[in-house]
Structures are given as structure tokens and as C-alpha cells.
Amino acid sequence: MQLDLIEGKVWIQHNSTEIVIDRELVGRGIAPQDIVLGFRAPKVRERLAALQKNIGSKP
């Protein structure tokens, strides 16, 4: 697993474990918008961020 702190965000660069690290980080208090899936292409990250915003805005 490789995590980097870049400009105040947690970048998940690599994860070869069975842990879903982004869920674990959110569970420990890191805001989802402060987590970047660095191993994904930038276009995919943009789409995932948009989905995340839509999910978070529903009642």
C-alpha cells in the first residue's frame, strides 16, 4: 500500500491489500473529498468525484 499526502489530500497510489482503504480512511474521519484515487486515470477520478457528490447530496 502506498499513500501520499499531497497539498492536504490523501492520495492512494497503490493498494495490493484486501483492505478497501478509502472506506477505512472515511471511517477514521477523513473527508471523502480529501481522498484521491491516484492509481486511477484523471478522467476516471473526475467521474468518481461527481458520483460521490451526487450520493452525498441525496437525503
C-alpha positions in Angstrom: 0.0 0.0 0.0 1.3 3.5 -0.8 -0.4 6.6 0.5 1.0 10.1 -0.1 -0.1 13.5 1.4 -0.2 16.0 -1.4 -1.5 19.5 -0.9 -3.6 18.5 2.0 -5.2 15.5 0.4 -4.5 11.7 0.9 -3.5 10.2 -2.4 -3.9 6.4 -2.6 -1.2 5.5 -5.1 -1.2 1.7 -4.7 -3.2 -0.9 -2.7 -2.4 -4.6 -3.1 -4.2 -5.5 0.1 -7.7 -6.7 0.8 -8.4 -3.5 2.7 -10.7 -1.0 1.0 -8.5 1.8 2.2 -10.7 4.7 1.1 -13.6 3.4 3.2 -11.3 2.8 6.1 -10.0 6.4 5.9 -13.5 7.8 5.7 -14.4 5.7 8.7 -11.5 7.2 10.6 -12.6 10.8 9.9 -11.0 11.8 6.6 -13.5 13.6 4.4 -14.2 11.8 1.1 -13.3 14.9 -0.9 -9.8 14.8 0.7 -9.1 11.3 -0.7 -7.7 10.9 -4.2 -7.5 7.6 -6.0 -4.1 8.2 -7.6 -4.0 4.8 -9.2 -7.0 5.8 -11.4 -6.7 7.9 -14.6 -7.6 11.6 -14.1 -10.8 11.2 -16.2 -12.0 8.3 -14.0 -11.2 10.2 -10.8 -13.3 13.1 -12.1 -16.3 10.8 -12.8 -15.9 9.1 -9.4 -15.8 12.5 -7.6 -19.0 13.5 -9.4 -20.7 10.3 -8.4 -19.6 10.9 -4.8 -21.0 14.4 -4.8 -24.4 13.1 -6.1 -24.5 10.3 -3.5 -23.7 12.7 -0.7 -26.4 15.2 -1.7 -29.3 12.8 -1.6 -31.5 12.9 1.6 
